[in-house]
């Protein structure tokens, strides 16, 4: 009986891990991060009194998103060149 319970717990954990991975790689998550990043930068630029906060916040957000999009490339290179199993 204990073995069945352990198997059920493993199945539950696997489903949770799969759903977490689906969220981590989803387009919706990327959009949410971009919007929240824009809002935070926009507020900071307004509070700091910087010029053209709406446009400059957009530029900073795009730069951030582009930098995060390049991470899978660097990960692949790192795995191939430096990570040894």
N, C-alpha and C positions, 0 to 999 in steps of 0.2 A: 504493500500500500504506500509506503514511503517513497518508493521509486516512481510511482505514478504522479505523486504530488511534486516531486522534483522535476519530472518531465514537463508537467503543466507550468511550473514556475519558469522553466527555461523557455517554453513557448511564449509565455507572456512577455518575458524580457526581450526575446527576439522580435516580437511585434512592436514593442516600445522602441527598440533600437532602429528598426526599419522605418518607423514613422518619424523618428528624430532625423534620420538620414534623409528621408524624403523632404522634410522641411528645410534642412541645411542646404540642399541643392536646388530648392524650388525658386522659380522666377518671382513668386509672390514675396518671398523673404528678401530678395534683392531689391525689390521695389520698396518694401517697408523700410529697409535700411537706408535707401537713397532718400526717401521722404523725411525720415527722422533726422538724418544727417543734415539735409538742407535746412530744416527748421531750426536745429541747434545752431548751425553756423549763421543763419539769418538773424536770430536773436542776438548772438554775440556781436555781429557786425553792427546792428542797430545800437546796442548798448555801448559799444566802443566808439560809435560815431564815425565809422569808416565810410568812405564815399561809395555810392552805388551799391548798397548792401544786397539788393535783390539780384542783380547780375553777378556780383562778385561771389555771393553765396552759391549761386548756380555753378559757377566755374570751379569753386572749391569742391563742391559735391561731385561734379563730373570727374575731377582729378582723383578724388578718393575712390570712386567706383571703378575707374580705369585701373587704379593701382591694385584693387582687390581682384579684378578679373585676370590680372597677370600672375597671380599666385599659383594657380594650377600648373602653369608652365614651369615656374621655378621649382615647384614641388617635384614634378616629373624629372627635371634635370638633376635635382639633388638626389632623388632616389636612384637614378641611373649611375651617377658619378661618385657619390659619397657614401650612400647607405649600403652596407654590406650585410647580407644575411648569413 
